[in-house]
Amino acid sequence: MKLTQEQIEFYNENGYLKIENYLSDEELNLLESEFPKTIDKKSPRIILEDNGEVRSVFAPHFVNKCYENLALLERLVVPTEQLLDSEIYVHQYKINTKKLLKVIGGNGTRIFHTGILMMALKILGWFLF
């Protein structure tokens, strides 16, 4: 998928680009069904909550072909390269299972989102969603 000039201009002016239904329900269901296969709680790639639930999975593309294919998906790669005007590569890839992270610091409590499929991720154009 190539972006139109209007989409590129909108992104450059606003810093984001929303594309509805970028992944189909079938694709999202496949990713969801494959997710448990990426989890090995003894792996250093897994971040756990205090209660033992999985918070984040780093580098799922190393252990799951479905997530590897997602990282290489032309529909993500091509428009991202258009926006960056450069070739891209995967620097970091993670799945956050929790949406919010509560942090208590010097300025009080802050709640913020850490990361995906809005993926957030500024990985391979996740910021396109």
C-alpha positions in Angstrom: 0.0 0.0 0.0 1.4 3.4 -1.0 0.3 6.5 0.8 -1.2 9.4 -1.2 0.4 12.8 -1.3 -2.5 14.1 0.8 -1.8 11.4 3.5 1.9 12.2 3.6 1.1 15.9 3.9 -1.4 15.3 6.7 1.2 13.2 8.6 3.9 15.9 8.1 1.5 18.6 9.4 -0.1 16.7 12.3 2.4 14.0 13.3 0.0 11.1 12.9 -2.0 9.3 10.3 -5.1 7.3 11.1 -6.0 4.5 8.6 -9.2 2.6 9.4 -9.2 -1.2 9.2 -5.5 -1.4 8.3 -5.4 -5.0 9.4 -8.5 -7.2 8.7 -10.4 -9.0 11.4 -9.0 -12.2 10.1 -5.4 -10.9 10.5 -6.1 -9.6 14.0 -7.7 -12.9 15.0 -4.6 -14.7 13.8 -2.2 -12.5 15.7 -4.3 -12.9 18.8 -4.4 -16.7 18.5 -0.6 -16.9 17.9 0.2 -14.7 20.9 0.2 -17.4 23.5 2.8 -19.3 21.4 5.3 -16.4 22.0 5.2 -16.7 25.8 7.8 -18.6 27.8 7.7 -17.1 31.3 11.3 -18.2 31.9 12.5 -16.2 28.8 14.4 -13.0 29.3 12.1 -11.6 26.6 9.1 -11.7 28.9 8.3 -9.0 31.4 5.9 -10.1 34.1 3.6 -8.2 36.5 4.0 -8.7 40.2 1.1 -11.2 40.1 2.9 -13.3 37.4 0.8 -12.1 34.4 2.6 -11.3 31.2 3.1 -7.5 30.7 5.3 -7.4 27.6 6.8 -9.8 25.1 10.0 -8.6 23.4 11.0 -9.8 20.0 8.0 -12.1 19.2 9.3 -12.3 15.6 12.2 -14.3 16.9 10.0 -17.2 18.0 6.8 -16.9 15.9 6.6 -16.9 12.1 3.3 -15.0 12.2 4.9 -12.1 14.0 7.9 -12.2 11.8 5.6 -11.9 8.8 3.9 -9.0 10.4 7.2 -7.2 10.8 7.9 -7.6 7.1 4.4 -6.9 5.9 4.6 -4.7 2.8 1.5 -2.8 3.9 3.5 -1.5 6.9 7.0 -1.3 5.4 6.2 0.7 2.2 4.2 3.5 3.7 6.7 3.8 6.6 9.6 4.1 4.1 7.6 6.8 2.3 7.1 8.8 5.5 10.8 8.5 6.5 12.1 8.8 3.0 14.5 6.0 3.9 14.8 2.2 4.1 13.7 0.8 7.5 14.6 -2.1 9.7 13.3 -3.6 13.0 15.1 -2.1 15.9 12.7 -3.1 18.6 9.5 -5.1 18.5 7.3 -5.8 21.5 3.8 -6.6 22.5 2.3 -4.9 25.5 -0.5 -6.8 27.0 -1.3 -4.0 29.5 -2.4 -0.7 28.2 -1.5 1.6 31.1 1.5 1.8 33.3 1.2 3.6 36.7 4.4 5.3 37.8 4.9 7.1 41.0 7.7 9.6 40.9 8.8 13.0 42.2 5.9 14.8 40.6 3.2 12.4 41.8 1.5 9.5 40.0 1.4 9.4 36.3 -0.5 6.9 34.1 0.7 6.4 30.5 0.6 4.0 27.6 3.8 2.2 26.9 3.5 0.8 23.5 1.4 -1.8 20.3 -0.6 -2.5 17.6 -1.0 1.1 17.5 2.1 -0.4 17.9 2.8 2.3 19.2 5.4 1.0 18.5 7.1 3.3 16.2 8.1 0.0 14.7 7.6 -0.5 11.1 5.0 2.2 10.9 2.9 1.2 13.8 2.5 4.9 14.2 0.3 4.8 11.1 -2.7 3.6 13.0 
